[in-house]
Amino acid sequence: MKKTDEQLQQEVAEIRRFVDGERWIPADERTPETSGTYIVCCKEQDLKHVTFAKFYKKLGYWELKGSRTFWKVTHWMPLPEPPKESDKNEIN
């Protein structure tokens, strides 16, 4: 059975989501596909920092707060999934 272009695109997107969750993605290679909060690595002169930043897809813009506004986002990765709750409402 031959797969449609749409099915292949869905599979590629699923593989990309898996791979992206496991590595830092260079910001000059590509940006996130959706707006949201991400873990980012930033450069400030010769220093590197890891923090959180909001990305606005429509604007193609990273939002860093406070003195971080002078930092340049060099890499990013999605946030991990939150812990799952057990039957006893405890986080594992």
N, C-alpha and C positions, 0 to 999 in steps of 0.2 A: 504494500500500500504506500503510495507516494504521499509525502506530507505537503501541505499547502504552505505558501509563503508566510501566512499568518501563524501557522503552527511552528514553523522554524524560527520566526521572530520571537515567539513566546518562549521557546526553548533557549534561545540565545540570551534573552533577558533573565531567565531563571539561572542560567550558568553564571552570568555577570553578577547577579545578586549574591550568589554563593561565593564567588571569587572575591568580590569587593568587600565582603565581610571579613576577609582573612588578610587583607594587606592595605598598606597606605597607597592611595591613588594620587599620582602627581596632579596638581591643580592645572598645570599647563597641558596635561594629557586630555583631561575632560573634567567637567563639573557634574555635580549630582543631577539626576533626572527629575527630582522633585524638590520643592522648597521644604526647608525644615532645619533642624538642629543637627550638627555633625561634630565629630571630634576632628580637630584640625591641628596641623603642625605649622607654625608660623616662624618667619625669620625677621629678626630685628638686628640690623647690622650683622655682626658675626655670631649672634646668639640664636638658638632655636628654642621655641616654647611649644608646649602642647596644651590646648585649651578647647573650649567649645565655641562654636560660632553658628550663627543663623545664615542660611543661604537662601536668597530670593531668586528663584528660577527665571521669572519674567524679566528681572533686571540684570541677571547674571552677576549678582553682587553678594559678597560676603560681609556680614555685619559683625564687627568686633566692638566691644564696649570699652569705655574709659581710655586709658593710655594705650590699650591694645589697638586702637584705630590706626596707629602708625605701623603695625606689624603687617607683613605680607603673607597671605596663606600660600604655602608651598605644597602641602599634601592634605588629604582628608580621608576619612573613613566613616561609614555609617555607625550609629550608636548600636551597642549590642541589645539583644532582646532583654526585657526585664525578667527577673526570676519568676518562676512559676509558683503558684501557691498550692500547698497540699490540701487535703481534705480538712485538716485542722487549722486552716487559715494561717499557716506558718510559711514563711518564704524559705524555699530551699536553695 
